[in-house]
Amino acid sequence: MRLLVTGGAGFIGSHLVDRMLADGHEVVAVDDLSSGSRDNLAGALRSDRFTLHELDIRDPALIRLTAELRPEVVFHLAAQISVRRSVADPVHDARINVEGTAATLVAACEGSARKVVFASSVATYGRPTTIPVPGDAPTDPRSPYAASKLSAETYLAMFRALHGIEYTTLVLSNVYGPRQSPDGEAGVVSIFTDALLAGTPTVLYGDGTQTRDYVYVDDVVDGLVRAGGSEGNGRRFNLGTGIQTTDRRLHSLIADAAGAPDKPGFAQPREGDLPAMAVDPVPANEGLGWEPRVDLSTGVKLTAEWARSRPR
Ligand SMILES: NC(=O)c1ccc[n+]([C@@H]2O[C@H](COP(=O)([O-])OP(=O)(O)OC[C@H]3O[C@@H](n4cnc5c(N)ncnc54)[C@H](O)[C@@H]3O)[C@@H](O)[C@H]2O)c1
């Protein structure tokens, strides 16, 4: 199968590329390298079934590319991913995440793609009242990033109605693993890992009881692959473990993996930070046969091993 991955040089996208190549597919990645890097694709670039196009998804060249390539599935991961940056510059965020999604959908249609798989975010739930957040919970965006992701979802549904192109949206919780930059939504794992390996101080905001739902990148890739099949058309699924992990527990696990003392500093909670988050993975299990397999203790060890071996 021929597949297109937007944001293919990023953290999640590059793992998806590797998995698709390992599965024997032909993979084309489009990435402007604004936050991703060629280093993430070092293995993939050695394959003759892989091509990287250094391109902004809003560039009309994307339409020419898909018209020629005719990819069967488009995995749309390219995005402005920082909530804080979206608050500081909502127009930039909308340009990449809304205009960029519209451009990707036009290109997918032009290339007669069967399906688009989209990476949305738990940020679209705002401040949920039920945790783990059920799959059919109401959305309530509280940041430009959340609003742009939700707008992108609306575009997917609208393009399906207008042009018949299928889609599945995956609502990702806090993804972590090798190759993650410290700026992402689950950047805390890579921030703590880097600091604890280097022996520099770590800080927890608040009293350490804030919770998040950490899901390992290989599990997310498995969800994306499943969503690229024939199941889950026109639906959105949470991809998370349903398990809440406190900041304090996360720190202990990473300190253990890094062989470092478990002694974080504490600072005032940051304004707007959610006290708790986890999402219900059961609908993704029923709809896509997906389940998270890598527990957090194993995942942070794999992440620390990668960080140790990474050239600095
Ligand atoms: N990491 C998480 O915890 C998480 C959680 C929820 C949702 N997501 C979503 O998953 C997707 C992948 O996230 P990630 O963590 O791998 O982030 P990432 O920043 O590593 O990947 C995004 C990629 O998109 C590329 N990109 C950005 N703007 C582009 C443009 N205009 N044209 C072409 N390429 C462009 C970047 O260079 C980067 O390689 C994003 O859509 C993100 O919103 C991630």
The ligand as an SDF file (V2000), in Angstrom:
LIG
                    3D

 44 48  0  0  0  0  0  0  0  0999 V2000
    2.5200   14.2490   21.4750 N   0  0  0  0  0  0  0  0  0  0  0  0
    1.3430   14.2850   22.0730 C   0  0  0  0  0  0  0  0  0  0  0  0
    1.2230   14.0220   23.2740 O   0  0  0  0  0  0  0  0  0  0  0  0
    0.0930   14.6210   21.2970 C   0  0  0  0  0  0  0  0  0  0  0  0
   -1.1240   14.6690   21.9750 C   0  0  0  0  0  0  0  0  0  0  0  0
   -2.2830   14.9810   21.2590 C   0  0  0  0  0  0  0  0  0  0  0  0
   -2.2190   15.2020   19.8960 C   0  0  0  0  0  0  0  0  0  0  0  0
   -1.0200   15.1780   19.2550 N   0  0  0  0  0  0  0  0  0  0  0  0
   -1.0040   15.4450   17.8100 C   0  0  0  0  0  0  0  0  0  0  0  0
   -0.2370   14.4490   17.1470 O   0  0  0  0  0  0  0  0  0  0  0  0
    0.4060   15.0350   16.0070 C   0  0  0  0  0  0  0  0  0  0  0  0
    1.8990   14.7440   16.0490 C   0  0  0  0  0  0  0  0  0  0  0  0
    2.4300   15.3530   17.2340 O   0  0  0  0  0  0  0  0  0  0  0  0
    3.9400   15.1630   17.6980 P   0  0  0  0  0  0  0  0  0  0  0  0
    3.9260   15.0850   19.1770 O   0  0  0  0  0  0  0  0  0  0  0  0
    4.5770   14.0840   16.8990 O   0  0  0  0  0  0  0  0  0  0  0  0
    4.5380   16.5770   17.3190 O   0  0  0  0  0  0  0  0  0  0  0  0
    5.7810   16.9990   16.4010 P   0  0  0  0  0  0  0  0  0  0  0  0
    5.9250   18.4790   16.5190 O   0  0  0  0  0  0  0  0  0  0  0  0
    6.9510   16.1560   16.6970 O   0  0  0  0  0  0  0  0  0  0  0  0
    5.2390   16.6310   14.9470 O   0  0  0  0  0  0  0  0  0  0  0  0
    4.5640   17.5410   14.1180 C   0  0  0  0  0  0  0  0  0  0  0  0
    5.3010   17.5730   12.7940 C   0  0  0  0  0  0  0  0  0  0  0  0
    4.6010   18.4270   11.9010 O   0  0  0  0  0  0  0  0  0  0  0  0
    5.5490   19.1990   11.1900 C   0  0  0  0  0  0  0  0  0  0  0  0
    4.8560   20.4090   10.7280 N   0  0  0  0  0  0  0  0  0  0  0  0
    4.3960   21.4450   11.4890 C   0  0  0  0  0  0  0  0  0  0  0  0
    3.8290   22.3620   10.7090 N   0  0  0  0  0  0  0  0  0  0  0  0
    3.9190   21.9150    9.4260 C   0  0  0  0  0  0  0  0  0  0  0  0
    3.5200   22.4360    8.1590 C   0  0  0  0  0  0  0  0  0  0  0  0
    2.9110   23.6290    8.0520 N   0  0  0  0  0  0  0  0  0  0  0  0
    3.7870   21.7020    7.0440 N   0  0  0  0  0  0  0  0  0  0  0  0
    4.4240   20.5100    7.1410 C   0  0  0  0  0  0  0  0  0  0  0  0
    4.8300   19.9800    8.2970 N   0  0  0  0  0  0  0  0  0  0  0  0
    4.5830   20.6770    9.4270 C   0  0  0  0  0  0  0  0  0  0  0  0
    6.6590   19.4660   12.1810 C   0  0  0  0  0  0  0  0  0  0  0  0
    7.9010   19.7980   11.5700 O   0  0  0  0  0  0  0  0  0  0  0  0
    6.7260   18.1230   12.9060 C   0  0  0  0  0  0  0  0  0  0  0  0
    7.6260   17.2310   12.2680 O   0  0  0  0  0  0  0  0  0  0  0  0
    0.0640   16.5260   16.0390 C   0  0  0  0  0  0  0  0  0  0  0  0
   -1.0160   16.7420   15.1630 O   0  0  0  0  0  0  0  0  0  0  0  0
   -0.3530   16.7680   17.4720 C   0  0  0  0  0  0  0  0  0  0  0  0
   -1.2490   17.8430   17.5880 O   0  0  0  0  0  0  0  0  0  0  0  0
    0.1410   14.8890   19.9170 C   0  0  0  0  0  0  0  0  0  0  0  0
  1  2  1  0
  2  3  2  0
  2  4  1  0
  4  5  1  0
  4 44  2  0
  5  6  2  0
  6  7  1  0
  7  8  2  0
  8  9  1  0
  8 44  1  0
  9 10  1  0
  9 42  1  0
 10 11  1  0
 11 12  1  0
 11 40  1  0
 12 13  1  0
 13 14  1  0
 14 15  2  0
 14 16  1  0
 14 17  1  0
 17 18  1  0
 18 19  2  0
 18 20  1  0
 18 21  1  0
 21 22  1  0
 22 23  1  0
 23 24  1  0
 23 38  1  0
 24 25  1  0
 25 26  1  0
 25 36  1  0
 26 27  1  0
 26 35  1  0
 27 28  2  0
 28 29  1  0
 29 30  1  0
 29 35  2  0
 30 31  1  0
 30 32  2  0
 32 33  1  0
 33 34  2  0
 34 35  1  0
 36 37  1  0
 36 38  1  0
 38 39  1  0
 40 41  1  0
 40 42  1  0
 42 43  1  0
M  CHG  2   8   1  16  -1
M  END
$$$$
